Amino acid sequence: MQISHRDSLPGLSLGHKMQVQTGFYSKPSLSALPSPVVTSGGKVILQCRSGRGFDRFLLTKEGDHRFSWSLDSQPQPSGLSQALFPVSPVTPSHRWRFRCYGCYKNRSQVCSHPSNALELLVSGESGKPSLLSQQGPIVASGQNLTLQCRSDVGYDRFTLHKEGGQDLPQSLVLKPQAGLSQAHFLLDTVRSSHGGRYRCYGGYNLSSEWSAPSDPLDILVAGWLHDKPSLSVKPGPRVASGENVTLLCQSRKPMAMFLLSKEGAADPSLRLRSEHRGQEYQAEFSMNPVSSADGGTYSCYSSLSSSTYLLSYPSDPLELLISGEGS
């Protein structure tokens, strides 16, 4: 079978030759399960889905006119139609970029517009880059967010992946300085959908293989939940090095978790499950014993168990002063 877009889709081979026209119906969606990030030699399932009642779906691979795969539709209780295409083994020897089409059996020569292209990322064993947020791991709703991927390996390009996400925004590398290659990913104005776990990968223009993933970076969005907990300290904000200190975060709303953050820290400090006592929901963060390194400005946030990356407004800041040796 040969498939040609009404305008510019190149021919693809599938068994016997038959001309099929595409572009007559709205495009389906194409996604990778469980993720578009695949370890070299691994497998993935490509899901082509549509709200239209297509009888079958067609999967094509960009750059390979011999690859075209047709499967009958699997109707879903939701009313959607879909087909699942298992693909394996996925190796970095060539590019893995796909599109799919929806078709009707009673009109076998007519199919939909192509889906948006989906490219798989094949991760290998080369040195992992590092990923950090210029604004810190906790960002306010409405704020701009930039993630920086960097490596002492001279990669030509970087890509960013959010756990559970489908998009792989690629970025050109900034001019290397002192042997450091890096790229910035501007994620625009922060919304609830920006909360989650991110990793980045480095690669070379002449290779389809990417590096090992960076360590994960959790981005937490503050100011999304309408709550502002209070933060207090026992025995007080001024203590001597070696004393036992407890920071108490409280809210009148039924929040599931509390998070304690120290200003300037690279990672959120601690997250504890809420306890209901009297009229308050609370968590006690113990520092036993404190040292001069524990001094600083703290804030706490509340969150719900169903949305662990979405936080309340911060409490009023609390400054902890440590006196004694090393202060």
Buried (B, 14 or more C-beta within 10 A) or exposed (E): BBBBBEEEBEBBBBEEEEEBBBBBBEBBBBBBEEBBBBBBEBEBEBBBBBEBEBBBBBBBBBEBBEBBBBBEBEEEEEEBBBBEBEBEEBBBEEEBBBBBBBBBEEEBEBBBBBBBEBBBBBBBEBEBBBBBBEBBBBBBBEEEBBBBBBBBBEBBBBBBBBEEBBEBBBBEBBEBEEEEBBBBBEBEEBEEEBBBBBBBBBBBEEEBBBBBBBEEBBBBBBBBBEBBBBBBBEEEEEBEBEBEBEBBBBBEBEBBBBBBBBEEBEEBBBBBEBEEEEEBBBBEBEBEEBBEEBBBEBBBBBBBEEBBBBBBBBBEEBEBEBEEEEE
